Amino acid sequence: MDADDRMHPRRFEKQIRTLRAHREIGVCGTWMTSFGPDGAVLYTPPERHEEIVCDLLFHPSPINGTAMFRASLRDETDLHWRRDYPRAEDYDWLLRLSRVTRFANVPEPLYEYRIHPAQIRAVHAREQHESTMRLQRALVEELLPDVRPDEFALHIALTRWFIPREWTALRDIHAWLLRLDEANRRRGVYDPDACAAMLARRFFFVCDYYAPLGVAAWREFRRLALHRLAPVSPRARLAQFVRCLAGRDVPGRRSPDGDGA
């Protein structure tokens, strides 16, 4: 945790309870709320190991500030933070841990992360971005050794929410996520059902980004298979529909010129 972050007073209790109940789990995180000048945003990473490891294609998971891990992993695996990926050591560490133990997330927002202009993502953004790109290229190439430069550029834009609110971009993202799903089914890197669910869920929340385009956005979403297949609640679908009707963005979303929500 950073010194200016906050956590729920029962966070440790709930994570320890999960680890004690499931001895096969070595790393346990939680959901998170960010807060700062642009308002609050809730982050709800997947709960199950099979989906969490797929989620690593896009960002560190569990969220670093929420991660609790068994001390025995340190002694049994000798997995420490490395200097190979400056400013993205947590991402590298979680990727390596995902190959030797199982992950879980407590589905409650037990951690609060403060957003402010002077944090590492602003001060060391370029160095962190370069390290993250190298890690993600290796992950993508595990599925698609022949990935094209434009496809990888789209993947990086998606992970950083540097995407334009244009129909062509939405369709390109949909095609890319389908391509990842098809590649995984051929190569068997991830559990196929978990990977498909994670990609569909991610696309559903990408659609949230296009809600300010109005009712036309909802009609476009319904044409695309991943939106229909996304494992989200009826309440989430209704909320997205209402945002489209009102032409409103997700409350608290940061500008696409900065770090996306």
N, C-alpha and C positions, 0 to 999 in steps of 0.2 A: 504494500500500500504506500501511496505517497502521503506525506505528512498532512496535507490538507484534504484528504479523502475521509469518508465516513463509512461506518459499517453498522449493521443492526446488532444490538447487544446479544442476540442469541445466534449470531452467525456461526461461531465456532461450535457451539453445541449441536446445531443442526448438521453441520458437515461431519463432525465426529460421529454422530449417530448414524449417518449414511455409511461411513467407512467401517464402523463396527458391525453393521448389519450385512455388509457385502464385502467379505474379505478379499474377493478378487479385484476390487477397485483400488487402484493405487493413487489416483489423482481425482480430487473432487472440487468443483467450482460451484458458482451460484449465478443466478441472474443479476443484472446490474442496472442501476439508474445513473445516468450522467446528469450533472447540473452545472449551470453557469449562466453567462450573459444571454444565451439564446433559449433558455428554458430547460426543461427536463425531457429526457428521452429514455424509454425503457428498452433494454437489450435482453432478449430471451433466447440464449443459445440452446441447442438441443439438450435433452436430458440423457439419452442413451449413448453408450460408447460407440456403437456402429455409426450413428449419425454425427457424433462429435468429431470422429477422425475424418469423415468426409468434409466437415465444415472447415477443417484445417486447409483445404484447398484455397480458402478465401481469406482467412485471418487466424490469429492465435485463438485456440479454444481448448480448455476453458479460458475465460478471460484472466489474464495474468494476475491482476490484483485480487481476484477471488480464489485463486488456486491454493488448495491445501493438499500436501502429498505425504505419503508415509515416509518416515525417516529411514526405514529399511531400504527404500529404493536407492538412497544415496550410497549406502554401503554395499548393496548387492549389485548395482549396475555401474557405479562410478560415473554417473552421468552428471556433469557439472556444466555450468554456463561456459561457452567457448567464445573466443574473440574473433572467430571467423566471420561473424555477421554483426558488425557494430550497430548498436541501437535496436537490433532485432534478436538479441540473445534469447529472450523468452520464447520467441516463435521457434527457433532452432531447438531449444531444450524440450518444448512440448512435442515437437515432431519426433524427436528421438525417444522420448518417454512413451509415446503412443505405440511404439513397436515392441515394448517390453511389459506394458501393464494396461489395465483398462481404466477408462475415464467415466465420470458422471458429473452432472450438474444438478444441484438442488433447484427446483423450479420456483424460486422465490427471489425477489430483488433484495438481497441481504447486503449489498455493497453499493456505495454511492461515490461516483468518480467525478471530481471537479474538473471542468473545462475552463482553461484560461489561456491568454495569448502567449505566456512565457514558458509553457510546458515543453517537454522534449520534442513533441511532434511538430511544434512550430520552430524551435531553435535548431534542431538537428534533423529536420524533415528530409533533406536530400540524402543524407547518409543512411537514415532508416529506410527510406524508399528503395535505395539501391540494394540493401541487404535483403529486404523483403522480396524484391523482384527475383533475386537469385534463388531464394528458397522456393518461391512459387513456380518459377520456371522448372525446377527439378520435379515438383509435384505434378505439374501439367504434363511434362514430357514422360512421366511414368505411365500416364494414360495415353498420350498422343505424342510419340517420339517425333512425328513429322509436323508438329504444330506450326502454323504459319505465323510470321511476324504480326500480321494484322489481327489474327485470332488472339495471340498472347497480349497484344496491346489492349484489346477489348476486355480480356480477363482482368488485367491490371486496372483499367478504368472502372470496371464493375466493383472490384474490391475496394476502391477508393471513392466510389460514388462520383467520379468525374464523368458523368454521362449526360448528354443533352436530352432535353425533353422533346424528342422527336419520334414519330412513329417508326421511322427506319431504324433508329437506335434500339427501340423496344423489341422490334422483330429480330434484329441481329443478336440481341442478348438471349432471346428465346431460342434461336437456332444454335447459339453457342452452348447453352446449358443442355440442350438435347444432344448435341455432339459429345459432350462430356459423359452423359448418361450412356449413350451408345458405346463409347470407347470403354467405359468401365464394364459394361456387360460382356464385351469381347475379351478383355484382359483380366477381369476378376480381381482388381486391386482392392475394391471396397465391397462390402455387402451390397448386392444390387438393389434390394428393396430400400435399404436405408439411404443409399446414395440417391436414388430416384426421389425419395421423399424429401431429402434435404434440398435437392436442386429445385423441386417444385415449390417448396416452402420459400426458398430464397427468391424465386421468381415472383411469387405472390407479393412479397415485400418490395421488390423492385417496382411492381405495379403501383404501390403506394406513392412512389416518387412521381408518377404520371397523373395522379388524381387531380391536380390543379388544371389539367386540360379539359375537365368537365365530363359530361355524360358520354361524349364520344370516346373518352378513355375507357369507360366501363364496357362499352360495346366492343372495343378493340380487345380488352382483356378476355372477354368471354369467347373470342374466336381462337384463343391460344391454349393449347392443351395443358401446359404446365399450370396455368391459372386454375383451370377446372380441377386438376388433380391434386392441388396443394392441400396438405393435411392441416388445415386451419379450422377454427371454430366458426359456426354460423354467425356468431357475434362479430368476429373479425371481418367476415365478408360484408356484413351489414354496415359496419363502420367504414369500410373502404367505399362501398356504394354511396353512402351519405356524403363522404368527402368529395366524391366525383360530382354528385348533384350540386354541392355547394362550391365546387371548384377550389377546394382548400387543400393545403399541404398537411402532412402529419404534424401535429403540435410539437413545437420544440425542435423541428429538423433544422440542422445548420445549413448554411448556404453551400451549394455545390462548389463554390470557389474555395471552400475550406474543407475540413474533414467532414465527410458525410455522416448522417445520423444512422 
